[in-house]
Amino acid sequence: MKTLPLARLQAREDHVEAFKALAHLTRLEIFFLLVRRGREVPAGEIQAELDIPGPTLSHHLDLLRRAGLVQSRKEERFVYYSARSDMASELVRLLTACC
């Protein structure tokens, strides 16, 4: 695995995947919504808030989840999503370490 030293931090492949996932406007909007809420948000609420068709939302949420930016929890027929603050903090630290 190739890493880039940035101060005392190192960029990893999972950071690259997270930045790739955020390089799409819809996914960035979903991520921002989850970060601002600071809690679990049901998929239906995300869909209503951002006016995204269900299948499209599912696709974007899956990419964000696989990139380590969000986590999900299923309860009965509802799926709840929340931002992974640990990964968001790592990305912020990486960006600010080189500035």
RAURMO-V905960 format. One record per helix or strand. SS is the DSSP state (H for helix, E for strand). FROM is the first residue (numbers start at 0). TO is the last residue. If there is no record, write none. Layout:
ss=SS from=FROM to=TO
ss=SS from=FROM to=TO
//
This chain:
ss=E from=3 to=5
ss=E from=8 to=10
ss=H from=12 to=21
ss=H from=24 to=36
ss=E from=40 to=41
ss=H from=42 to=49
ss=H from=53 to=65
ss=E from=69 to=74
ss=E from=77 to=82
ss=H from=84 to=96
//
